[in-house]
Amino acid sequence: MNILNELNATVLQRKGMEYNPEEKSYTAYLFSKGEDKILKKCGEECTEMIIAAKNDDNAELANEVADLLYHILVLCAQKNMPLSDVENVLKSRHNKIGNLKAFKQVDKES
């Protein structure tokens, strides 16, 4: 996952450019628009990922997962949450087995 660390470093660098009107970076633009815009983009990308999965289009799914991961990194940077916090959670879950939570019965038709 070295590419995620590289992308995260770029996101963090661009966060410092959010108030530079000369900056043409989409990432800097997102930071300049604030948390609501970033959250909206996360929601949009999540929806697009779900549609790609439902359409059984793995090429499109890969693109949408990448878009969602990017926007999640922007959100983490906006909230000043280091990527290492997420990595630590994943590491702690990695070795767990038999930790199945009770699931609610869900109407699968909705």
DOVOKE-24238 format. One record per residue (C-alpha): residue number from 1; residue in three letters; x, y, z. Coordinates in pm, 1 decimal. Layout:
N
<atom><n>NUM</n><res>ALA</res><u>X</u><v>Y</v><w>Z</w></atom>
...
// end
This chain:
110
<atom><n>1</n><res>MET</res><u>0.0</u><v>0.0</v><w>0.0</w></atom>
<atom><n>2</n><res>ASN</res><u>293.6</u><v>229.0</v><w>-59.9</w></atom>
<atom><n>3</n><res>ILE</res><u>89.8</u><v>416.6</v><w>-321.1</w></atom>
<atom><n>4</n><res>LEU</res><u>-163.2</u><v>515.6</v><w>-53.4</w></atom>
<atom><n>5</n><res>ASN</res><u>117.3</u><v>662.2</v><w>155.3</w></atom>
<atom><n>6</n><res>GLU</res><u>249.9</u><v>851.0</v><w>-147.9</w></atom>
<atom><n>7</n><res>LEU</res><u>-96.7</u><v>980.8</v><w>-233.9</w></atom>
<atom><n>8</n><res>ASN</res><u>-154.2</u><v>1077.7</v><w>128.3</w></atom>
<atom><n>9</n><res>ALA</res><u>171.9</u><v>1275.6</v><w>129.3</w></atom>
<atom><n>10</n><res>THR</res><u>55.8</u><v>1463.7</v><w>-181.1</w></atom>
<atom><n>11</n><res>VAL</res><u>-283.4</u><v>1533.8</v><w>-23.3</w></atom>
<atom><n>12</n><res>LEU</res><u>-115.8</u><v>1672.1</v><w>288.6</w></atom>
<atom><n>13</n><res>GLN</res><u>113.9</u><v>1889.4</v><w>78.4</w></atom>
<atom><n>14</n><res>ARG</res><u>-182.1</u><v>2027.1</v><w>-116.7</w></atom>
<atom><n>15</n><res>LYS</res><u>-369.6</u><v>2099.2</v><w>204.8</w></atom>
<atom><n>16</n><res>GLY</res><u>-112.3</u><v>2370.7</v><w>272.5</w></atom>
<atom><n>17</n><res>MET</res><u>-196.6</u><v>2528.7</v><w>-64.4</w></atom>
<atom><n>18</n><res>GLU</res><u>-569.8</u><v>2570.8</v><w>-8.5</w></atom>
<atom><n>19</n><res>TYR</res><u>-549.3</u><v>2949.4</v><w>20.6</w></atom>
<atom><n>20</n><res>ASN</res><u>-325.1</u><v>3000.6</v><w>-280.6</w></atom>
<atom><n>21</n><res>PRO</res><u>-542.1</u><v>3139.1</v><w>-563.0</w></atom>
<atom><n>22</n><res>GLU</res><u>-271.2</u><v>3045.0</v><w>-812.7</w></atom>
<atom><n>23</n><res>GLU</res><u>-296.4</u><v>2678.1</v><w>-719.0</w></atom>
<atom><n>24</n><res>LYS</res><u>-475.6</u><v>2469.5</v><w>-982.7</w></atom>
<atom><n>25</n><res>SER</res><u>-491.8</u><v>2154.4</v><w>-772.6</w></atom>
<atom><n>26</n><res>TYR</res><u>-826.8</u><v>1978.6</v><w>-733.6</w></atom>
<atom><n>27</n><res>THR</res><u>-714.3</u><v>1870.7</v><w>-387.2</w></atom>
<atom><n>28</n><res>ALA</res><u>-641.8</u><v>2230.2</v><w>-285.1</w></atom>
<atom><n>29</n><res>TYR</res><u>-981.1</u><v>2325.8</v><w>-428.7</w></atom>
<atom><n>30</n><res>LEU</res><u>-1154.2</u><v>2067.0</v><w>-208.5</w></atom>
<atom><n>31</n><res>PHE</res><u>-978.2</u><v>2198.7</v><w>101.0</w></atom>
<atom><n>32</n><res>SER</res><u>-1071.6</u><v>2555.4</v><w>10.7</w></atom>
<atom><n>33</n><res>LYS</res><u>-1439.7</u><v>2455.8</v><w>-14.0</w></atom>
<atom><n>34</n><res>GLY</res><u>-1431.3</u><v>2287.4</v><w>325.6</w></atom>
<atom><n>35</n><res>GLU</res><u>-1563.0</u><v>1981.9</v><w>500.2</w></atom>
<atom><n>36</n><res>ASP</res><u>-1914.3</u><v>1985.7</v><w>354.6</w></atom>
<atom><n>37</n><res>LYS</res><u>-1777.7</u><v>1967.6</v><w>-1.6</w></atom>
<atom><n>38</n><res>ILE</res><u>-1535.2</u><v>1689.2</v><w>93.7</w></atom>
<atom><n>39</n><res>LEU</res><u>-1813.1</u><v>1489.0</v><w>261.6</w></atom>
<atom><n>40</n><res>LYS</res><u>-2038.5</u><v>1539.6</v><w>-39.9</w></atom>
<atom><n>41</n><res>LYS</res><u>-1766.3</u><v>1404.1</v><w>-268.8</w></atom>
<atom><n>42</n><res>CYS</res><u>-1712.6</u><v>1102.2</v><w>-40.5</w></atom>
<atom><n>43</n><res>GLY</res><u>-2084.4</u><v>1027.4</v><w>-60.6</w></atom>
<atom><n>44</n><res>GLU</res><u>-2093.0</u><v>1066.8</v><w>-438.2</w></atom>
<atom><n>45</n><res>GLU</res><u>-1793.5</u><v>840.2</v><w>-487.6</w></atom>
<atom><n>46</n><res>CYS</res><u>-1936.3</u><v>578.4</v><w>-252.4</w></atom>
<atom><n>47</n><res>THR</res><u>-2260.6</u><v>575.9</v><w>-449.2</w></atom>
<atom><n>48</n><res>GLU</res><u>-2073.2</u><v>546.7</v><w>-779.1</w></atom>
<atom><n>49</n><res>MET</res><u>-1869.3</u><v>258.4</v><w>-636.3</w></atom>
<atom><n>50</n><res>ILE</res><u>-2188.2</u><v>75.5</v><w>-535.3</w></atom>
<atom><n>51</n><res>ILE</res><u>-2339.3</u><v>123.2</v><w>-882.5</w></atom>
<atom><n>52</n><res>ALA</res><u>-2023.0</u><v>-7.3</v><w>-1050.3</w></atom>
<atom><n>53</n><res>ALA</res><u>-2028.4</u><v>-312.6</v><w>-823.4</w></atom>
<atom><n>54</n><res>LYS</res><u>-2396.4</u><v>-376.9</v><w>-893.5</w></atom>
<atom><n>55</n><res>ASN</res><u>-2325.5</u><v>-348.2</v><w>-1267.9</w></atom>
<atom><n>56</n><res>ASP</res><u>-2051.4</u><v>-614.2</v><w>-1240.6</w></atom>
<atom><n>57</n><res>ASP</res><u>-1806.0</u><v>-377.3</v><w>-1407.6</w></atom>
<atom><n>58</n><res>ASN</res><u>-1472.4</u><v>-447.0</v><w>-1237.9</w></atom>
<atom><n>59</n><res>ALA</res><u>-1283.0</u><v>-190.4</v><w>-1444.3</w></atom>
<atom><n>60</n><res>GLU</res><u>-1525.6</u><v>82.2</v><w>-1339.6</w></atom>
<atom><n>61</n><res>LEU</res><u>-1533.6</u><v>-54.8</v><w>-985.4</w></atom>
<atom><n>62</n><res>ALA</res><u>-1154.6</u><v>-21.6</v><w>-959.8</w></atom>
<atom><n>63</n><res>ASN</res><u>-1180.2</u><v>340.6</v><w>-1075.7</w></atom>
<atom><n>64</n><res>GLU</res><u>-1455.9</u><v>422.1</v><w>-828.7</w></atom>
<atom><n>65</n><res>VAL</res><u>-1276.5</u><v>253.3</v><w>-537.4</w></atom>
<atom><n>66</n><res>ALA</res><u>-968.3</u><v>458.4</v><w>-624.2</w></atom>
<atom><n>67</n><res>ASP</res><u>-1177.2</u><v>777.5</v><w>-633.3</w></atom>
<atom><n>68</n><res>LEU</res><u>-1333.9</u><v>692.8</v><w>-297.6</w></atom>
<atom><n>69</n><res>LEU</res><u>-997.3</u><v>614.0</v><w>-137.5</w></atom>
<atom><n>70</n><res>TYR</res><u>-860.2</u><v>945.8</v><w>-261.6</w></atom>
<atom><n>71</n><res>HIS</res><u>-1154.2</u><v>1140.4</v><w>-118.5</w></atom>
<atom><n>72</n><res>ILE</res><u>-1124.6</u><v>950.2</v><w>209.6</w></atom>
<atom><n>73</n><res>LEU</res><u>-760.5</u><v>1059.3</v><w>231.1</w></atom>
<atom><n>74</n><res>VAL</res><u>-870.7</u><v>1419.1</v><w>172.7</w></atom>
<atom><n>75</n><res>LEU</res><u>-1130.4</u><v>1382.2</v><w>449.5</w></atom>
<atom><n>76</n><res>CYS</res><u>-871.6</u><v>1238.6</v><w>689.3</w></atom>
<atom><n>77</n><res>ALA</res><u>-640.1</u><v>1530.6</v><w>614.8</w></atom>
<atom><n>78</n><res>GLN</res><u>-925.8</u><v>1777.6</v><w>665.0</w></atom>
<atom><n>79</n><res>LYS</res><u>-993.1</u><v>1624.6</v><w>1006.1</w></atom>
<atom><n>80</n><res>ASN</res><u>-618.2</u><v>1619.2</v><w>1090.1</w></atom>
<atom><n>81</n><res>MET</res><u>-634.6</u><v>1243.2</v><w>1130.1</w></atom>
<atom><n>82</n><res>PRO</res><u>-314.4</u><v>1071.8</v><w>1021.9</w></atom>
<atom><n>83</n><res>LEU</res><u>-339.7</u><v>772.1</v><w>791.4</w></atom>
<atom><n>84</n><res>SER</res><u>-150.2</u><v>579.2</v><w>1057.8</w></atom>
<atom><n>85</n><res>ASP</res><u>-463.7</u><v>593.6</v><w>1278.2</w></atom>
<atom><n>86</n><res>VAL</res><u>-653.8</u><v>395.9</v><w>1014.8</w></atom>
<atom><n>87</n><res>GLU</res><u>-359.6</u><v>162.2</v><w>961.2</w></atom>
<atom><n>88</n><res>ASN</res><u>-347.6</u><v>91.4</v><w>1335.0</w></atom>
<atom><n>89</n><res>VAL</res><u>-716.7</u><v>0.9</v><w>1341.7</w></atom>
<atom><n>90</n><res>LEU</res><u>-669.6</u><v>-231.4</v><w>1044.8</w></atom>
<atom><n>91</n><res>LYS</res><u>-365.0</u><v>-392.0</v><w>1207.1</w></atom>
<atom><n>92</n><res>SER</res><u>-555.1</u><v>-450.7</v><w>1531.3</w></atom>
<atom><n>93</n><res>ARG</res><u>-839.3</u><v>-614.6</v><w>1338.8</w></atom>
<atom><n>94</n><res>HIS</res><u>-610.3</u><v>-822.0</v><w>1119.6</w></atom>
<atom><n>95</n><res>ASN</res><u>-544.5</u><v>-1093.8</v><w>1375.6</w></atom>
<atom><n>96</n><res>LYS</res><u>-895.4</u><v>-1111.5</v><w>1518.0</w></atom>
<atom><n>97</n><res>ILE</res><u>-1097.9</u><v>-1421.5</v><w>1447.9</w></atom>
<atom><n>98</n><res>GLY</res><u>-1432.4</u><v>-1524.2</v><w>1582.6</w></atom>
<atom><n>99</n><res>ASN</res><u>-1535.9</u><v>-1163.3</v><w>1637.3</w></atom>
<atom><n>100</n><res>LEU</res><u>-1861.3</u><v>-1187.8</v><w>1446.4</w></atom>
<atom><n>101</n><res>LYS</res><u>-2104.3</u><v>-928.6</v><w>1569.9</w></atom>
<atom><n>102</n><res>ALA</res><u>-2473.1</u><v>-1005.5</v><w>1589.9</w></atom>
<atom><n>103</n><res>PHE</res><u>-2640.2</u><v>-884.8</v><w>1273.9</w></atom>
<atom><n>104</n><res>LYS</res><u>-2986.2</u><v>-734.1</v><w>1257.9</w></atom>
<atom><n>105</n><res>GLN</res><u>-3231.7</u><v>-891.6</v><w>1019.2</w></atom>
<atom><n>106</n><res>VAL</res><u>-3241.0</u><v>-660.6</v><w>716.8</w></atom>
<atom><n>107</n><res>ASP</res><u>-3493.3</u><v>-643.0</v><w>436.0</w></atom>
<atom><n>108</n><res>LYS</res><u>-3274.2</u><v>-731.5</v><w>139.0</w></atom>
<atom><n>109</n><res>GLU</res><u>-3534.4</u><v>-604.2</v><w>-105.8</w></atom>
<atom><n>110</n><res>SER</res><u>-3473.1</u><v>-241.2</v><w>-5.9</w></atom>
// end
